[in-house]
Amino acid sequence: MSVMGRSNGGESLSQKGWRLAKQARTLRQAHEALGALVPSEGASSAARQEFYRRSAAVYAAVAETDRGHHHEALYWAERERRKAEELTQR
């Protein structure tokens, strides 16, 4: 890793994290990838809203690939979507 939070390929750690999250095929993989991307307590409302919006999309995609956890992944997608929506209404 080089300075400024960039990997050797020029990809930021956050970009790499989201790339890995989007590649998740199981609920466990999604939880692990997204857990590493959760914004800090002091993050802006916009940053938290973006996280929840993007994580909802990850869980929705996982619902289609991890059929054994389909309903649970849909729950997580809806939960994250609601959290993003709540931040929009503030």
Order of alpha helices (4+ residues) and beta strands (2+ residues): alpha-alpha-alpha-alpha
